[in-house]
């Protein structure tokens, strides 16, 4: 006869029981006791110590939900006991948040457990007054994945970012959160303020808000934003630019949206590059460069495991391979590059060249375009780069010009159409002194007496920027 006394319970099963009952107790008691009460604090201390004990010697632990039971390793605990109010609450949270996996990593903190319980209680009570955004932002070591993904047999344990396809409240809140962050980036994207890119920006927001179809992207973007804001900001810019280019190239709405999504996801592999390398101001060492060169491979792997489309996965893998098949990763024999990868590559390069970074000088847009044109048909697809010029207009926003008055100005707004002249803001007077006033000149404006332009461009300057933020000088169009 098998001894089923408490002393014979395997250690793993005991730890599973402690975790499930500890969370269940917290859910039950937190509904009764006020925040900060010593009894609740003791429950938080106990479950935190328990988790630290379980994780000891590991990087992470994963609890899986399958058919009404919680699994830890090969140990199972049934939570369908209808006579246990604690377990009923935990089961209700799992159902409402569509939880299929809970991953907890070694640096788990007590305040993260508190935030998770607050979110769970808000889901139970459908409490819209809780600031879920701030709660989720406090959590770094608890990751939730959706149950439907577990049933596919895909191993998600190696994915570094949150993923889910849930349509419930958490998904809606996270979608709104990221779309708000993207909206903030779009308000600062003044390199391309044309009708095409305004439409492209709107499309990107719609893509993210369509979280039912692209839910994995929300959490990968959230991870990017938390890990490296430059990469997040850059990804949004690339998505807008590539969407505008795809639209001008004549792609269908669905294809254009797919390219926009690929732009958002193209650099997700940088989650695997150490921050100190991403932010390094000096030259990378050979070993550090190997980390960077791996990000297309890592990005494609993450997206494949997340169930992205083949187009999005391929762009992540191919966006550093040029039209001449040079670049990285190494090109396989008979490999054909996806056209979307060529689109993203152009947008990626343009945004990188015209953005201020610690390790290199920022180019003004006119100089960036000239630099890219020199590699037409070599690094860049010749037809795509030609069409990109029409998206930018004759003088891209941010270009520096010298007026016939000898003043220096920056292009801040463009009229639709290649034949119209831009508006510029004077930044230095004819003597070279900085102009602090907001002096805007519409170069299309004519003198009422003579019919001649009030001011005109004498020369386009290719002077690289020196710590100039284009957004500080530009005017947005509604």
Legacy VTK file of the C-alpha trace (Angstrom):
# vtk DataFile Version 3.0
C-alpha trace
ASCII
DATASET POLYDATA
POINTS 478 float
0.000 0.000 0.000
1.261 3.435 -0.880
1.715 5.784 2.056
-0.189 8.990 1.279
0.577 10.776 4.507
1.796 14.383 4.433
5.381 13.255 4.965
5.334 11.231 1.737
4.206 14.084 -0.541
6.938 14.718 -3.148
8.752 18.002 -2.732
7.593 19.331 -6.127
3.941 18.611 -5.373
4.274 20.228 -1.955
5.697 23.370 -3.539
2.901 23.413 -6.112
0.284 23.138 -3.369
1.907 25.947 -1.390
1.954 28.217 -4.457
-1.652 27.579 -5.498
-3.068 27.801 -1.976
-0.940 30.847 -1.189
-2.228 32.753 -4.234
-5.769 31.576 -3.496
-5.544 32.768 0.120
-4.283 36.154 -1.011
-7.161 36.536 -3.462
-9.666 35.656 -0.767
-8.223 37.726 2.048
-7.306 40.768 -0.044
-11.026 41.190 -0.754
-11.610 41.616 2.982
-8.585 43.211 4.578
-7.345 46.701 3.629
-4.064 47.127 1.809
-1.131 47.160 4.227
-2.895 45.156 6.940
-0.375 43.051 8.878
-2.268 39.821 8.152
-2.180 40.428 4.398
1.460 41.480 4.587
2.304 38.181 6.276
0.563 36.278 3.464
2.626 38.208 0.916
5.809 37.476 2.880
4.976 33.772 3.035
4.262 33.342 -0.666
7.330 35.407 -1.601
9.538 33.177 0.551
7.875 30.104 -0.923
8.544 31.263 -4.487
12.167 32.088 -3.694
12.507 28.578 -2.264
10.990 26.966 -5.362
13.120 29.000 -7.772
16.360 28.484 -5.850
18.982 27.150 -8.239
16.855 27.875 -11.310
16.385 30.870 -13.601
12.609 30.488 -13.781
9.686 28.254 -12.893
6.564 27.713 -14.959
3.077 26.728 -13.767
0.827 25.489 -16.577
-2.965 25.357 -16.677
-4.415 22.361 -18.518
-8.033 21.183 -18.300
-8.761 22.720 -14.932
-5.542 21.642 -13.235
-2.286 23.405 -12.390
0.931 21.628 -13.347
4.434 22.209 -12.016
6.950 19.970 -13.743
5.124 16.601 -13.759
3.065 17.368 -10.648
-0.642 18.154 -10.900
-3.127 19.906 -8.629
-6.840 19.925 -9.423
-8.441 23.345 -8.788
-11.993 22.342 -9.719
-13.044 21.673 -6.122
-16.323 23.567 -5.975
-16.480 23.409 -2.166
-13.220 25.353 -1.750
-13.883 29.100 -2.074
-10.177 29.884 -2.309
-9.599 27.625 -5.291
-12.800 28.847 -6.915
-11.445 32.414 -6.864
-8.119 31.350 -8.364
-9.923 29.361 -11.067
-12.113 32.371 -11.864
-9.027 34.583 -12.258
-7.462 32.039 -14.600
-10.625 31.944 -16.707
-11.161 35.724 -16.823
-7.535 36.440 -17.711
-7.313 33.388 -20.007
-4.153 32.242 -18.240
-2.407 29.202 -19.691
1.013 29.692 -18.143
2.494 31.654 -15.277
6.244 32.067 -15.527
8.102 33.465 -12.514
11.777 34.362 -12.699
14.430 34.348 -10.020
14.344 38.071 -9.151
10.674 38.063 -8.144
9.840 40.813 -5.638
7.023 41.039 -3.127
5.663 44.249 -4.680
5.291 42.424 -8.006
3.155 39.772 -6.320
1.021 42.571 -4.852
0.579 44.171 -8.248
-0.418 40.812 -9.769
-3.026 40.242 -7.043
-4.414 43.760 -7.570
-4.757 43.076 -11.308
-6.400 39.719 -10.599
-8.912 41.287 -8.215
-9.709 43.993 -10.751
-10.423 41.273 -13.314
-12.671 39.442 -10.826
-14.660 42.556 -9.960
-14.494 44.137 -13.426
-13.140 47.178 -11.630
-12.243 49.806 -14.261
-10.983 52.276 -11.630
-7.743 50.336 -11.117
-4.767 51.786 -12.992
-3.774 48.550 -14.703
-1.061 50.272 -16.724
0.903 51.274 -13.645
0.366 47.846 -12.101
1.718 45.980 -15.134
4.631 48.392 -15.421
5.726 47.328 -11.920
5.912 43.675 -12.927
9.084 42.341 -14.529
9.351 38.813 -13.165
5.845 37.428 -13.668
4.831 36.574 -17.214
1.406 35.413 -18.323
0.667 33.428 -21.471
-2.629 32.444 -22.985
-4.039 28.959 -22.623
-4.813 28.385 -26.289
-1.119 28.634 -27.155
-0.202 25.865 -24.701
-2.407 23.372 -26.503
-0.454 23.827 -29.746
2.532 21.983 -28.346
4.848 24.943 -28.999
7.459 25.332 -26.287
7.155 28.919 -25.104
9.509 28.660 -22.145
12.445 30.213 -24.020
10.582 33.296 -25.244
11.863 36.370 -23.447
8.740 38.505 -23.844
5.134 38.226 -22.734
2.772 36.672 -25.226
-0.953 35.980 -25.399
-3.904 36.055 -27.731
-6.513 36.687 -25.057
-9.457 38.898 -25.988
-10.302 39.723 -22.393
-9.767 42.837 -20.358
-6.022 42.584 -19.951
-5.541 42.478 -23.676
-7.762 45.476 -24.205
-5.920 47.455 -21.546
-2.468 46.524 -22.842
-3.536 47.345 -26.396
-4.661 50.776 -25.283
-1.468 51.251 -23.285
0.855 50.465 -26.192
-1.264 52.386 -28.687
-0.955 55.388 -26.363
2.819 54.953 -26.296
2.861 54.657 -30.082
0.708 57.763 -30.342
3.309 59.625 -28.279
6.029 58.519 -30.706
3.947 59.527 -33.715
3.524 63.064 -32.386
7.318 63.365 -32.407
7.822 61.786 -35.835
8.433 64.953 -37.823
10.838 63.550 -40.388
7.912 62.606 -42.590
4.867 64.791 -42.083
3.054 64.181 -45.345
-0.476 63.038 -46.044
0.872 59.546 -46.762
2.689 59.199 -43.476
-0.205 60.654 -41.498
-2.388 57.911 -43.001
0.376 55.389 -42.278
0.512 56.459 -38.629
-3.238 55.968 -38.324
-2.921 52.509 -39.868
-0.225 51.516 -37.356
-2.462 52.548 -34.463
-5.313 50.520 -35.949
-2.985 47.531 -36.277
-2.082 47.631 -32.599
-5.645 48.219 -31.487
-6.628 45.144 -33.511
-5.136 43.060 -30.727
-7.412 40.084 -31.480
-5.332 39.326 -34.565
-1.908 40.683 -33.540
-1.903 40.211 -29.808
1.640 38.859 -29.614
2.874 42.162 -31.075
1.456 44.157 -28.154
3.526 42.303 -25.599
6.660 42.243 -27.685
6.328 46.007 -28.128
5.787 46.383 -24.395
8.957 44.392 -23.779
10.891 46.512 -26.290
9.683 49.719 -24.656
10.729 48.486 -21.220
14.078 47.134 -22.417
15.263 49.872 -24.776
13.122 52.896 -25.577
15.231 53.866 -28.587
14.511 50.511 -30.249
10.792 50.879 -29.480
10.729 54.423 -30.860
12.742 53.362 -33.917
10.407 50.415 -34.574
7.358 52.677 -34.612
9.085 55.115 -36.971
10.111 52.292 -39.299
6.563 50.922 -39.283
5.123 54.296 -40.323
7.739 54.957 -43.010
7.506 51.449 -44.480
3.689 51.562 -44.452
3.739 54.845 -46.390
6.226 53.368 -48.867
4.227 50.145 -49.271
1.073 52.125 -49.962
2.843 54.211 -52.615
4.222 51.001 -54.162
0.662 49.837 -54.744
0.365 47.029 -52.220
-3.156 46.074 -51.121
-4.470 47.259 -47.753
-3.856 43.855 -46.175
-0.328 43.645 -47.584
0.434 47.186 -46.445
-0.780 46.384 -42.941
1.369 43.262 -42.908
4.418 45.327 -43.866
3.573 47.819 -41.130
3.409 44.985 -38.597
6.740 43.676 -39.894
8.183 47.158 -39.348
7.016 47.137 -35.736
8.574 43.714 -35.177
11.746 43.908 -37.291
14.138 44.598 -34.392
12.515 42.448 -31.704
15.653 40.297 -31.631
17.437 43.173 -29.894
15.753 41.965 -26.692
18.620 39.450 -26.619
21.400 42.059 -26.943
22.782 43.229 -23.574
21.869 46.844 -22.815
25.500 47.849 -22.369
26.146 46.846 -25.983
23.023 48.553 -27.331
24.000 51.794 -25.604
27.759 51.652 -26.094
29.126 54.962 -27.355
32.408 53.615 -28.692
33.349 51.010 -31.284
32.073 47.508 -30.653
34.521 44.698 -30.024
34.352 41.650 -32.324
32.514 39.636 -29.653
30.039 42.494 -29.077
29.435 42.782 -32.806
28.529 39.094 -32.889
25.711 39.819 -30.418
24.401 42.531 -32.729
24.662 40.353 -35.834
22.571 37.672 -34.141
19.523 39.867 -33.582
17.853 38.981 -36.918
18.182 35.280 -36.060
16.914 35.787 -32.525
14.066 37.985 -33.737
12.901 35.425 -36.281
13.006 32.703 -33.626
10.910 34.740 -31.194
8.347 35.579 -33.863
8.175 31.986 -35.092
7.491 30.754 -31.565
4.894 33.466 -31.114
2.997 32.324 -34.193
3.570 35.389 -36.370
3.037 35.299 -40.112
5.865 34.065 -42.324
6.229 37.576 -43.783
6.819 39.191 -40.378
9.258 36.438 -39.409
11.162 36.711 -42.696
11.510 40.488 -42.450
13.019 40.139 -38.977
15.528 37.662 -40.396
16.276 39.431 -43.705
16.167 43.183 -43.037
19.973 43.482 -42.944
20.481 41.600 -46.222
20.833 44.028 -49.118
19.572 43.905 -52.674
23.075 42.706 -53.624
22.634 39.800 -51.152
25.364 41.185 -48.900
24.894 41.750 -45.178
23.919 39.493 -42.298
22.984 36.774 -41.476
24.864 34.903 -44.189
22.730 34.312 -47.251
21.784 30.725 -47.885
22.190 29.173 -51.322
19.303 30.073 -53.654
17.801 32.272 -50.949
15.254 34.780 -52.242
14.644 37.901 -50.180
11.049 38.901 -49.502
10.087 42.237 -51.102
8.789 43.382 -47.701
12.338 43.031 -46.353
13.592 45.486 -48.980
10.861 47.948 -47.978
11.730 47.668 -44.283
15.454 47.996 -45.008
14.941 51.380 -46.664
12.761 52.661 -43.809
15.161 51.211 -41.227
18.204 52.922 -42.741
16.513 56.285 -43.236
15.281 56.478 -39.650
18.628 55.323 -38.243
20.619 57.867 -40.269
18.381 60.794 -39.321
18.134 60.005 -35.601
20.589 61.333 -33.040
22.643 58.593 -31.376
25.535 58.639 -28.922
27.873 56.634 -31.170
27.547 58.507 -34.472
26.558 61.802 -36.065
23.039 62.436 -37.187
22.525 63.250 -40.861
20.004 65.762 -42.014
17.326 64.129 -44.205
18.581 65.579 -47.481
22.071 64.230 -46.840
20.632 60.873 -45.736
18.689 60.595 -48.990
21.773 61.413 -51.041
23.779 58.830 -49.109
21.135 56.162 -49.740
20.796 57.071 -53.422
24.488 56.300 -53.897
23.690 52.660 -53.039
20.668 52.408 -55.332
20.667 49.003 -57.017
23.446 47.842 -54.735
22.226 47.761 -51.144
18.747 49.071 -51.892
16.127 47.837 -54.345
16.341 50.368 -57.226
12.599 50.724 -57.841
11.738 50.862 -54.154
14.304 53.582 -53.412
12.995 55.632 -56.364
9.440 55.439 -55.033
10.700 56.288 -51.552
11.894 59.617 -52.917
8.311 60.451 -53.897
7.153 59.678 -50.357
9.722 62.085 -48.939
9.033 64.876 -51.411
11.642 67.059 -53.031
12.886 68.349 -49.689
12.260 66.017 -46.745
11.230 67.547 -43.448
14.356 68.372 -41.465
16.428 69.367 -44.508
18.592 72.453 -44.046
18.445 75.196 -46.662
20.040 78.574 -47.286
17.545 81.229 -48.386
18.223 84.023 -50.847
18.198 86.319 -47.794
21.307 84.403 -46.573
19.302 83.044 -43.630
19.565 79.361 -42.702
16.287 77.505 -42.311
14.996 74.008 -41.628
12.147 72.454 -43.587
9.284 72.013 -41.139
6.246 71.267 -43.265
5.517 70.035 -46.762
2.533 70.555 -49.003
1.095 67.525 -50.733
2.446 67.092 -54.228
5.932 67.142 -55.661
5.510 70.549 -57.299
4.735 72.515 -54.138
7.363 74.211 -52.002
7.725 73.545 -48.280
7.431 75.795 -45.266
10.668 76.487 -43.425
11.639 77.808 -40.035
14.513 80.279 -39.858
17.096 79.044 -37.344
20.019 81.397 -38.136
19.944 84.947 -39.453
22.027 86.312 -42.340
24.939 86.898 -39.949
24.912 83.342 -38.687
23.373 84.108 -35.297
20.774 81.723 -33.846
17.184 82.915 -34.174
15.181 82.098 -31.070
11.850 83.378 -32.392
9.519 81.035 -34.242
9.840 82.539 -37.731
7.951 80.384 -40.259
8.188 81.121 -43.979
5.862 79.563 -46.571
8.018 79.436 -49.695
4.890 79.286 -51.869
3.868 82.769 -50.705
4.090 85.499 -53.365
4.520 89.247 -53.111
1.127 90.748 -53.934
2.741 93.564 -55.943
5.377 91.738 -57.961
3.988 88.204 -57.971
7.454 86.913 -57.095
8.259 84.641 -54.178
8.845 86.559 -50.960
11.732 84.245 -50.150
13.289 81.391 -52.064
15.877 78.665 -51.566
19.361 79.619 -52.676
21.018 76.352 -51.732
20.265 73.041 -50.021
22.820 72.377 -47.289
24.191 68.920 -46.660
25.617 69.866 -43.266
25.114 67.021 -40.794
23.087 67.872 -37.701
24.828 68.488 -34.438
22.476 67.554 -31.613
19.419 68.983 -33.354
16.050 67.406 -32.598
13.886 67.919 -35.657
10.744 67.823 -33.542
11.849 70.956 -31.673
11.711 72.980 -34.870
8.862 71.512 -36.846
5.196 72.369 -36.905
2.649 69.600 -37.055
-0.174 69.543 -39.552
-3.672 68.519 -38.615
LINES 1 479
478 0 1 2 3 4 5 6 7 8 9 10 11 12 13 14 15 16 17 18 19 20 21 22 23 24 25 26 27 28 29 30 31 32 33 34 35 36 37 38 39 40 41 42 43 44 45 46 47 48 49 50 51 52 53 54 55 56 57 58 59 60 61 62 63 64 65 66 67 68 69 70 71 72 73 74 75 76 77 78 79 80 81 82 83 84 85 86 87 88 89 90 91 92 93 94 95 96 97 98 99 100 101 102 103 104 105 106 107 108 109 110 111 112 113 114 115 116 117 118 119 120 121 122 123 124 125 126 127 128 129 130 131 132 133 134 135 136 137 138 139 140 141 142 143 144 145 146 147 148 149 150 151 152 153 154 155 156 157 158 159 160 161 162 163 164 165 166 167 168 169 170 171 172 173 174 175 176 177 178 179 180 181 182 183 184 185 186 187 188 189 190 191 192 193 194 195 196 197 198 199 200 201 202 203 204 205 206 207 208 209 210 211 212 213 214 215 216 217 218 219 220 221 222 223 224 225 226 227 228 229 230 231 232 233 234 235 236 237 238 239 240 241 242 243 244 245 246 247 248 249 250 251 252 253 254 255 256 257 258 259 260 261 262 263 264 265 266 267 268 269 270 271 272 273 274 275 276 277 278 279 280 281 282 283 284 285 286 287 288 289 290 291 292 293 294 295 296 297 298 299 300 301 302 303 304 305 306 307 308 309 310 311 312 313 314 315 316 317 318 319 320 321 322 323 324 325 326 327 328 329 330 331 332 333 334 335 336 337 338 339 340 341 342 343 344 345 346 347 348 349 350 351 352 353 354 355 356 357 358 359 360 361 362 363 364 365 366 367 368 369 370 371 372 373 374 375 376 377 378 379 380 381 382 383 384 385 386 387 388 389 390 391 392 393 394 395 396 397 398 399 400 401 402 403 404 405 406 407 408 409 410 411 412 413 414 415 416 417 418 419 420 421 422 423 424 425 426 427 428 429 430 431 432 433 434 435 436 437 438 439 440 441 442 443 444 445 446 447 448 449 450 451 452 453 454 455 456 457 458 459 460 461 462 463 464 465 466 467 468 469 470 471 472 473 474 475 476 477
